[in-house]
Amino acid sequence: MTPKNQTQVKARSTKAKSPIFDAVHETARDFHRLGFISKRNMHQFDALCMESVPDYDSEKIRALRDHLQLSQAVLAAVLNTSLSTVRKWEGGEKHPSGPSLKLLSLLDRKGLEAVL
């Protein structure tokens, strides 16, 4: 697979915010394939059209951990964070953000295999 094709495959796996964003994204992919849009601009379209990462409250984090059958310590290791952070998330004292939020979303959508 050529690098150009890899970008196209990556773009197709992006979940769009809405049908309109999906149509715009598909058009941009076609323009990229034809050479009218650079790789850098295509990445910008990818970012604009991607669905935002959902928030994870204490109940959702606990449910995800239970679904994956992980202890708090193992989830902390998977997310490369501390055990006390996971405990505070599940206790409602803190809320995940940034990379931790993205990794939780990835775990939720794709399972443990996606991050190991």
Secondary structure, 3 states (H helix, E strand, C coil): CCHHHHHHHHHHCCCECCHHHHHHHHHHHHHHHHCCCCHHHHHHHHHHHECCCCCCCHHHHHHHHHHHCCCHHHHHHHHCCCHHHHHHHHHCCCCCCHHHHHHHHHHHHHCHHHCC
